[in-house]
Every structure is written in structure tokens, then in C-alpha cells.
Amino acid sequence: MNKFLTIALLLLGFSLTANAQDKKAKALLDGVTAKIKSYDNIVIDFKYALNNSKENINQNSKGNVTLQGNKYVLNFMGVTKVFDGKKTYTIVPEDEEVTISNVNDSDEKAITPSKMLTFFNTGYKFAWDIPQNINGRKIQYIKLTPNSTKDQRKEILLGIDIQTKTIYNLIEIGKNGTKTTLTVNSFKTNQPLSKNQFTFVASKYPNYYINKLD
């Protein structure tokens, strides 16, 4: 067998393997999406880490988010964000201020709370990556590469629990060397929620400055 034919067969084998792995990645992501859509609501406790060794930045924080459809309540770094499906209410107790803004769908790259569990469905190329065993859980990583060259993120690693088809963690690696990691500590579904769970009640903040943005 001549050298050219050998190289051609090797490349063909690599291409077929990569294609098969891409199909496995797509099937796993589709499984996650289907599982997420099957729940009436989701309540997540998470931890967040931001690291940049060049800039000597290391930040760690915890938060929680309640999701129902595209509505959410997010508590993170001392700030509460409520999205009722039309407007976002950002409540900052430290400043005694509430900022009310219309939802902005123009930034498709932003992983907002309402998209955090299904953001990967558009705008990315995906590839099967490494598996890890974490505390007895088999976590399979899918590498997501943004389609847009203007995106400041180099890649995203999405860790998925193979058994439960739920997201274990999300690692964003920026082109500037910044690495952010969001890890799910607890994942609860179909919880009893108040009928006003996603409603901003102004009377709860009588002394707050209300900043309305057009």
C-alpha cells in the first residue's frame, strides 16, 4: 500500500470517528434539552468561580436560581434578579435600588438564567470530549466552540451527568485567559412555588429608589 493511500485511509478513519462522536454529542445534548423541558420548574443551588492567573484574579461565590419556562428568580452576589417574562427587576439591597428594564434578546451570546440549561442549542459547534468520574458520578464533557469569531470566549466545556442527563458544571474559557466555572450543587425539580414567585412587588421595597430604563 503506497503512502498516499495509507494517509487517505487514516484521514477517512479519523473523519468517520469524529463524525460518530459529534453525533454522540448531539444525542446527549438533545437528551439534556428534552429532560429540562419535561419539568414544570427547576431550583438550582450553584457555586461560581472566576480565575485569571495573568491578572491574579480569583473570585468565588454561591447563588441559587428558580426557573419556570423563561421566567426566573436569581440570587447571586447579594443581588436579586426577577424576570417575569417581560421585564427584569434587579434588586440591590446594598444600594436600596431597583432597576426595571425590558428584556434584551439582542445579545444571543449571553447565557442568561432562562437559557443556562439549553443555551447550547444554537450558535456553537460541539464535540465529544473527556469523561470524568466525580464522586461516583460519570460526567461526560462536551466541548462547545462559538460560531462567531467576535465571541470573546474561546470554548465552553459542558459537564453532563450521563445517568441523569443533567448539567453538572459549565466551564467558560475566554480568549483573554479568564476561566469561569459554574458548578451545580443541588438540582431540584417540580417544586411547590408561590403564585407570586416571579412577580415583583414594589411594596416590599418602600424606601428603594426605582430606576426605570426604557
C-alpha positions in Angstrom: 0.0 0.0 0.0 1.5 3.3 -1.0 2.0 6.2 1.4 -0.7 8.4 -0.2 -3.4 5.7 0.1 -2.3 5.0 3.7 -2.7 8.7 4.6 -6.0 8.9 2.8 -7.4 5.9 4.8 -6.1 7.3 8.1 -7.8 10.6 7.3 -11.0 8.9 6.4 -11.0 6.8 9.6 -10.4 10.0 11.6 -13.3 11.7 9.8 -15.7 8.8 10.5 -14.7 8.7 14.1 -15.1 12.4 14.6 -18.5 12.3 12.9 -19.6 9.5 15.1 -18.5 11.4 18.2 -20.3 14.5 17.0 -23.5 12.5 16.7 -23.0 11.2 20.2 -22.5 14.7 21.5 -25.7 15.9 19.7 -27.7 13.0 21.0 -26.5 13.7 24.6 -27.3 17.4 24.3 -30.7 16.6 22.8 -31.3 14.3 25.8 -30.5 17.1 28.2 -32.8 19.5 26.4 -35.7 17.0 26.5 -35.2 16.3 30.2 -35.1 20.0 31.0 -38.3 20.7 29.1 -40.1 17.9 30.9 -40.0 19.7 34.2 -42.6 22.3 35.4 -39.9 24.2 37.3 -36.3 23.8 38.4 -34.5 25.1 41.5 -30.7 25.1 41.5 -28.1 25.9 44.1 -24.7 26.6 42.5 -21.2 27.8 43.1 -19.3 30.1 40.8 -15.6 30.6 40.4 -13.7 33.2 38.2 -10.0 32.8 37.7 -7.3 34.6 35.6 -3.8 33.8 36.6 -2.3 36.6 34.5 -4.4 39.2 36.3 -4.1 37.4 39.6 -7.9 37.2 39.9 -9.6 34.6 42.0 -13.2 35.1 42.9 -15.7 32.6 44.4 -19.3 32.9 45.2 -22.5 31.0 45.6 -26.0 31.5 44.4 -29.4 30.0 43.5 -31.9 30.3 40.8 -35.5 29.2 40.3 -36.7 28.6 36.7 -40.1 28.1 35.2 -40.3 28.4 31.4 -38.4 31.6 30.6 -39.2 33.2 34.0 -36.6 33.2 36.8 -35.5 34.5 40.2 -31.8 34.6 40.6 -29.9 35.4 43.8 -26.2 36.0 43.3 -23.5 38.1 44.9 -26.0 40.0 47.0 -28.2 40.9 44.1 -31.7 39.5 43.2 -32.9 39.4 39.6 -36.5 38.7 38.8 -37.7 38.1 35.3 -41.5 37.9 34.9 -41.4 37.1 31.2 -41.5 40.7 30.1 -39.3 42.8 32.4 -36.2 42.3 34.5 -36.2 43.6 38.1 -32.7 44.0 39.5 -32.8 44.4 43.3 -29.7 45.7 45.1 -30.2 45.9 48.9 -26.8 47.5 49.4 -27.8 50.5 47.4 -31.5 50.3 48.2 -32.2 50.4 44.5 -34.4 48.5 42.0 -33.7 48.8 38.3 -36.5 47.8 35.9 -35.6 47.0 32.3 -37.1 45.4 29.3 -35.7 42.0 28.3 -32.9 42.3 25.8 -32.7 39.4 23.4 -30.1 41.1 21.1 -27.2 39.5 22.9 -27.5 35.9 21.8 -24.1 35.0 23.3 -25.2 35.8 26.8 -26.0 32.8 29.0 -28.9 34.2 30.9 -30.6 32.3 33.7 -33.5 31.4 31.5 -31.1 30.0 28.9 -28.5 28.5 31.1 -29.7 24.9 30.7 -30.4 25.0 27.0 -28.1 27.7 25.6 -26.0 25.2 23.7 -28.8 24.5 21.1 -27.8 27.4 18.8 -24.6 29.3 18.0 -22.0 26.6 18.7 -20.1 23.7 17.2 -19.8 20.8 19.6 -17.5 17.8 20.0 -17.3 14.8 22.3 -14.6 15.5 25.0 -13.2 13.7 28.0 -15.2 11.7 30.6 -14.6 12.1 34.3 -15.6 10.2 37.4 -16.6 12.7 40.1 -17.7 11.4 43.5 -19.1 8.2 41.8 -20.9 10.2 39.0 -19.9 9.7 35.4 -19.6 13.2 33.9 -19.2 13.4 30.1 -17.8 16.7 28.8 -19.0 18.3 25.5 -16.7 21.0 24.1 -18.7 23.9 22.6 -16.9 26.3 20.3 -18.8 29.6 19.4 -19.6 30.0 15.7 -19.0 33.8 15.9 -15.3 34.9 15.6 -16.3 38.0 17.5 -17.2 36.0 20.6 -14.6 36.6 23.4 -15.0 33.0 24.6 -12.5 30.5 23.2 -14.5 27.5 24.2 -17.1 26.2 26.7 -16.9 22.8 28.4 -20.2 21.4 29.4 -20.1 18.6 32.0 -23.2 16.3 31.8 -24.2 13.6 34.2 -24.7 10.6 31.9 -27.2 8.8 34.1 -29.5 11.7 35.0 -29.0 13.8 31.8 -28.5 16.9 33.9 -25.7 19.5 33.7 -23.1 19.1 36.4 -20.9 22.1 35.5 -20.1 24.7 32.9 -16.6 26.0 32.2 -16.1 29.0 30.1 -12.6 29.8 28.8 -12.0 33.3 27.5 -9.6 34.3 24.8 -8.0 36.6 27.4 -7.3 33.7 29.7 -10.2 34.1 32.1 -11.8 30.9 33.2 -15.3 30.9 34.8 -16.8 27.7 36.3 -20.4 27.2 37.4 -21.0 24.0 39.3 -24.4 22.7 40.3 -24.6 21.8 44.0 -28.2 20.8 44.1 -30.8 20.3 41.3 -34.5 20.1 42.3 -37.5 19.8 40.1 -41.2 20.4 40.2 -41.1 22.2 43.5 -44.2 23.9 45.1 -43.8 27.6 44.2 -45.7 30.7 45.2 -48.1 32.1 42.6 -46.2 35.4 43.0 -42.8 33.7 42.7 -41.9 35.7 39.6 -43.8 38.8 40.4 -42.1 42.0 41.5 -44.0 43.5 44.5 -42.9 47.2 44.9 -44.5 47.4 48.3 -41.7 45.2 49.7 -39.2 47.9 48.9 -40.8 51.1 50.2 -37.6 53.1 50.7 -35.8 51.9 47.5 -35.1 54.1 44.5 -36.9 52.7 41.5 -34.9 53.2 38.3 -36.9 52.5 35.2 -35.0 52.0 32.0 -36.6 52.3 28.6 
